[in-house]
Amino acid sequence: MSGFGGLNKSKNGVVMGLVQLQLPVVKTPADLAAQTRRICDMVGKARRNQGTMDLVVFPEYALHGLSMDTNPDIMCSL
């Protein structure tokens, strides 16, 4: 089986959900928290509506947008 069976999981297959979303504008910690909540809500909705989904893939800009802002209030440190 090719694994291209839509959302019907094949044996040893992985079901992925690919997300498209509007580019966020994140300038403050409150904006960042709101975008984080949006993403968590989307993952929860995906899992509730498609229980066989193994992985939800978001674009790299999903949390912080395409901003080059290095404001320490919205950056994380490791």
N, C-alpha and C positions, 0 to 999 in steps of 0.2 A: 504494500500500500504506500502511496506517495506521501501521505500526510496532508494533502490539500483537500481534506474533507470538510472544509468550513470550520464550524465550531464543534464538530463532532470529533471528539478525541480518539485518535487511533492508538493501538497498543504501543506503549513506550513513546507516545507523542506528547507534545507540549502545546497547549492552547494559549495563544498570546492575544492580548487586546492592545491595539495601537491607538493612541490618543492624539487627536488634533485639537488644539485649543487656541483661543485668541491670545495674542502676545500680551502678557501682563506688564503693567507699569508699577514698579516697586521702588518706592523712594523712602519709605519709613518702616520702622519695625511693625507698625500696625498693618501696613500693606503686605509685608512679608508673612505675617501671621494669617491674614485673610487668604492669601494665595495658598499657603500651606493647608489651611482648612479646606479650600476648594479641591485641592489635589486629593486629600484624604477622603473627602466626600465622594469624589469620582471613583476612587479605588473601591470604597465600600459599596457603591451602587453597582459597579462592574461585578464584584464578587456576589452580591445578592441576586443579580439578574442572570448571571452566567456562572453557575457553581463549578463548572469544569475548567474555568479559566485559571491558568497557572501563573501567568505573568502579565502585568500591565506596563506598557512601555510609554513613557512620556518624552516629549522633545526636550533637548538639553536646556532650552530656555524656559521651561515650564515654571520654575520657581522664582528665578531672579530676573527673567526677561533677557533682553539683549543689551541691557545697560552695562556700561563700562564703569559705573559709579563704584568707587571703592570706599564709600562711607562705612566706617567701622561699625556703625549701628546696625547695618543690615548684612554685614559679612560674618562668616563663621571662622573660627580659628580652631586648629587641631592641636 
